[in-house]
């Protein structure tokens, strides 16, 4: 597309998504591997069914607070790249460059690789395979979703919407099946789990929240595709808030169902929790476990495809600002997609498969994201002061209290995660710091003007 083809916000990609498709894409980005793998990580530090459900509820509250906040920026600056654009506008190009650096080397490939690993592990329920074969299957599915994302966002969005509807309905059926047929001694029992007491509850809850928030991650990803949502002033905030509310509701219901048939100590040791839960149902265990595994495979495929569509928008936006090789700003004349950016992210994700485990990849992804989530929400305070003229069709609910609480919660989570996992924290935060160091080198080497450019209508 030529420059004259930019819309009133300066976006070159076509706005193809309505509120229904946008909501399904956000839910698709959120509900993927986590609800089938992270419950064990939430249960391990807590032990008590009540505390476990509280962690899931608090995770939902944090995600809703983040969505209520980020929606203001997404409606005011509805361009591809989401977080990157908000960081440029509020903090300048250096932190935004660091975010793009971390996303390319940690966030995007860790997310896609973690999903690919779970896809292969659950597929192995039907087709037994060793570790090498699982890695090969994960690589094949990564290549496939990257190709589909390259071929067109319209078709990819439709597939994601179908997969999202199927997995949400499947989770409802799963919970109803467990509550209807479940029996035995579990029924919200702690089993032999050690339950933290006194002040030990706080760090245990923070550790559990970190695992839960991997499952909720995606709450702000409507921002990534805001440049392709029609009537963004209306549809971006509504789709984000609706998606997070629906995800929170189903997560609470499904985890209550897990605890109905699995004691907390058993849940804490279950890597395939959904299949383990239904395997305890009388008469239908084996069949139901197969159906759950099929549901996981479909669910993970949907989230991988959504990620393959959404994540490359950051590198696309960076290239448009002169903060990434110019080739990444190329839009395929045939498919209308940022083709070079899509294949860059796909290639990085394949590299991440080597030596990766689900929890290690999940931890790296979350550690890489949360500093920038916090900076983006803090950006609301900055932009209200420095850009008062910016049209704000949606103003963040609860301002400034909700946003301040979100920032405090985010800082507490990062500090606790750094204490729990200093190696992953050091690697991830080190990459962010390295991005800040590389930025001036990039500016000098590229000879480009990377100053922030307001995403508004272009003159002429």
N, C-alpha and C positions, 0 to 999 in steps of 0.2 A: 504494500500500500504506500501511497505517497503521503507527504505531510498534510496535504489538504484533506485527506480522508480521516484525520483525527476528529473525534467527536468533541462536544463542549467541554469535556474534562481532559482532553488530550489523549484519549485512548485510541489505539489503532486496531485492536482486535474487535471482532464483531460481538455485539451484545446479543447472545442467543438464549440465555437462561431466564425464565420467569421465576416467580416465587416458589412454585412447586418443585421445579427441577433444582433450583438453588438450595432449597431446604433438604431435598433428598441427597444432593451432593455433599452438603455439610454433614448430614447424618452418616452418609456413606464414608466420609473421611474420618468420622469419630468411631463408629461401631465397626470394628474390624477384628483384630486379634485379641485386644485387651480383655474383653469380657470372658473370653475362653481361656486366658492364660494368666492374667494378673490377679484374680481372686486369691490365689495361693500367696502371692507377695503381700497382699493386704492382710490376710489372716495370720501370717507367721509372727509378726511382732505384737499382735493384739490378743489372740486367743479367745476372747469373749465374743459370742455372737452379737451381743448388743453393741460392743465397741466396733466390731467389723461393719455393721450396718451404719453406725454413726460415721465412720470414715467415708463410706460411700456417699452418705448424705452431705457431709462437709465438702467432699470433692465436687459434688454437683453444685453446691452453693458457690464455691470458688469459681467454677466454670461459668455459672450464670452471671456472677459479678464481673468476670472478665468480658463476657459477651456484651453485657449491658454497657460496659465502658468502651470496648473496642468498636462497637457499632456506631458510635459518634464519629470516629475517625473514618470508618469505612463508608459512611453515607456522605461525609464531607469531601473525601478524597477517593472517589470510586475508580481506582485504576488497578491494573494488573500489578501484582507484586506485593500487595497488602502491607505487611509489617515493614518492608523495606521503604516504602513511600513515607510511612508515618515517621520512621526514624530519620529520614532525610529532612523532612519538613520541621521536625521538632528539635533534633539534635545535630543536624548537619551530615555531610556525606561520609565522614570518617566512621562513626558508629554504624551507619547503614552499610558501609562497605564491610565492616567486621561481621555484621549479621549475615550478609550474603556469603561471606567466606565460610562462616560456621555452618550455614545451611547447606552449602555445596559439599563440604568435607565431613559433616557430621549429621545434621538434621535429616535432610532428604534421603541420603543413602542408608542411614541407620533405620529410618522408618520403613522404607521399601524392603530392605533386607530382612528386618525383623518379621514383616508380614510374609515374605517369601518363605522364610524358615518355618513359620507356623503352618502355612499352606502345605508345604511338603510333609510336615509331621502328621497332620491330620489326614492327608491323602494316603499316608502309609498305613492308616487303619484299614483301608481297603486293599492296598497293594503293598505288602511288607517289603521294606527296603532298608539297606544299611545307610550309614551316614554319608558315604560318597554319593549314593544314588539320590538321597534327599537333597544334597547340595546341587546336584545336576538338575533336578526338578525345579528347585528354587530359581536357578539361573534361567531355565527355559520360561518360567512364568514371568520373570522380570522382563525378558526380551519381548514376550508377547504383549504385556500391558503397555510397554513403551511404544511398540509398533501401533497399537490401537489408539493411544493418545496422539501420536503423530498423524494418524489418518483423519482425524477430525473430532472437534469437541462436541459437535452435535450428536453424532452416533455414540461417542463415549459417554456423554451425559445421559442418554437414553438407557444405555446398559447399566450405568451406575444407579439410575432411578429404579430400574427393575430389580437389581440386586438388593438395593436398600429396602424396598417394599417387602421382598421375599424374606430377608433376614430379620426385619423387625417383626413381621408376622410370625416367623419361625420362633423367635425368642418368646413371644407371647404364648404360643402353643407349648413350647418347652416348659415354661413356668406353670401353666395350667395343668399340664400332664403330671408334673412332679407333685403339685399340691393335691391333685385328685387321686393319684395312685400311690404316692409315697407313704411308707409305713415304717415302723421300727422304732428304735430308741433315740434317733438323732434329734429331730424336732428342736432345733436351736440349742443344742448341747455344746458345751466347751470340750467335752471329751477329756483327754489327759493334757490339754494344752495349758501352758503356763500363762497366766493372765497378769499383766503388769499392774502394779499398785502404786499409790501415792504419786510422787513427782515423776516416776518412771513412765507414767501414762503419756506424758507430753512428747518426749522423743519417740516413743513407740508409735504414737498417733501420727507424728510428722513423717516417720518412715513409711507407715501404711498409706498415708495420703500421697506420698510420692509415687507409690505403685498404682494407686487408684487414678491419679491424674494422668498417667500414661494412657489409661483407658478412656478418659474424658478428652484427651488431646484431640483437637479438631474443632473445639468450641469457637475458635476465632478464625477458622480457615475459610469462612465466607469472605474474609478480607482478601484472600489470595485471588479469588475469582471475581472480585467486585467489578473489575473492568469488563466482564462479560455478562453481567446481570442487567437486564432491562429495567428501566425506571429505578435506578439504584437508590435514590433518596427514599423511596418507599420500600422496595423489596429487600435491600441489603439488611437493614436492621431487623425487619420482621422475620426473614428467613433464618438469621443467626439466632434470635431469641427463641423462635419456635423449635428449631432443631435441638438446641441445648435442653430445653424443657422436656422434649420427648425422650431424649437420651437419658436424662437423669431419672425420669419415671421408670423406664424399662430396666435400667441398671439396678435400682432398688428392688424391683419386683424379682428379677432373676437371681440376685444374690440372696434374697430371702428364701427363694426356692432351693438354691444350693444348700443353704444351712438347714433347711427342713429335712433333708435326707443325709447330709454329711456333717458329722461333728466337726467343730472348728479345727481340732488337731489333725483330722483326716484331710479337711479342705486345705490346710496349710501345706500339705505334702503332695497335692494333686496337680500335676502339670497339665492334665487334660480334664479339667474339672467338670465341664458339661457332660462329657461322655461318662465320667465316673459317677456323676449324680444319677443319670438315667439308667445306668447299668444296675442300680439298686431297686428299680421299679419291678414289682412282681409280674412275671409273665411276658413282659415286653422289653426287658432290659437290653438284650442283645440287639434286637431290631431297632429300638429307640436310640441306642448308642450309635448305630450306623447312620440313622437319620440325623443325629446331632453332628456327626463328623461331616456329613454332606453339607449341612447348614454352615459349618465353619468354613469349609472349602469355598462355598459360594460367597460367604461374607467377606472372607479375606481377599478373594478375587476382586470384589467390588471396591474395597478400600484401596487395594493396590492400584486399580485403574483410576480411582479418584485422585490418588496421590500423584500418579504419573501425569495427570492433567494439570493439577494445581501447583505442584512444587516448581516446575520449570519457569513459572511466571515471574519468580524472583530474579533469575538470571536474565530473563528477557527484559525486565524493568531496569536492572542494573546496566545492561548493555545500552539501553536507550539514554541513560544518564552519563554514559562514558565511563562507568565503573566496572566494566567487564568487556571482553573482546567484542567488537562490533558485530561479528558474525552471529552472536547469540540473539541479536535483535531482529534477525531475519524471520519473516513470516512466509511460510510456504505458499506460493501463488496458487497451488492446486488445492491444498487442504485447509488453508487459512489458520494454521497453527504455528507456534514458535518452534519450528522443527529442530534447529541446532540446539537450543536450550533443552529441549526434551531429550535428545540423545546424549547430551552431556550428563544430565542427571541419571539417565539409564546406565551409562557406562560406570559412573561412580558407585551406583548401587551394586553392580556386579562385583566390583572390587571389595565391597564391604562383606560379601558372603564368606570370604576366606577367614576362617578362624572365629566366626561370629557365633554367639549364643543369644537366645531371645532376650534374657534379662540384661546382659551386657549391652546389647544394642539399644534396648529400651531406655536404660539409664543414660547412655550417651546422648540419645535423642532429647530426653527431657532436660538434662543438664544444659544442653546447648540452647534450648528454647527459652527457658524461664528468665534468664537475664534480660532478654529482649522483650518478652511479655511485659515485664515490670517497666522497662524503659518506655514502651509504647503507651502504657496506661499513664505513666508520669507525663508523657507527651501531651495528654489532654490538658493538664494544668498549663503547660508551656504555650501551647497553641491558642488557648483561650486568651492568653495575655499578649502574645506576639502577633497573632492573626485574628483579631476580633472581627475583621470584615469577612472572614471565610463563611460562606453559607453553611448552616448547620441544620438540615432538615430534621435531624434527630439529635437531641441533647441527652447525654448520659444520665440515666436515672440514678438518684441518690448522690449526686455530685455535691460536695467533694468527699463525703464520708465513705461511700462504697469503694471509691477508687483508692482512697488512702488505706482502707482495710485490705484491699487486694494487694497493694504494694507490700504491706507489712507481712501478709501471709506468704507472698512470693519470696521475700527475703529470708523468712524463717525456714521455708522449705529448702532453699538453696544452701543455707548454712548447715542444716541438718544432713542433707545429702552429701555435702562435702566431708563432713565428719564420718559418715557411714561408708563412703566410697571415695576416699581421697585420690585414688589413681585415676578413675574415670573423670572426677572433677578437675584434677590437674591437667589431664589431656584436653578436655573440652574447653575449660576456661583459658588454658594456654593458647589454644587455637584462636579464641576470640581476641586475646591480647596480641597475638601475632598478626591478626588481621588489621589491627590499629597501626602496627609497625609497618606492614606492607603497604598500607594505603598511600602514604606520601611517595613511596617508591613507584607505585603504580601510576600515580599522577604524573610524576616526572617522565616515566618511560612512555606513557601513552600520549603525553602532551595534550591531554583533553581537558576541556572545561567541565568539571564534574560538579559545579555548584548546583544546589537544588533548584529545580525548575517547577514553578507552581503548576499543578495539574488542572489548569483551567483552559477555557477556549483560547485557541491561538488567533492572533489578529491576522486579518487578511485572508 
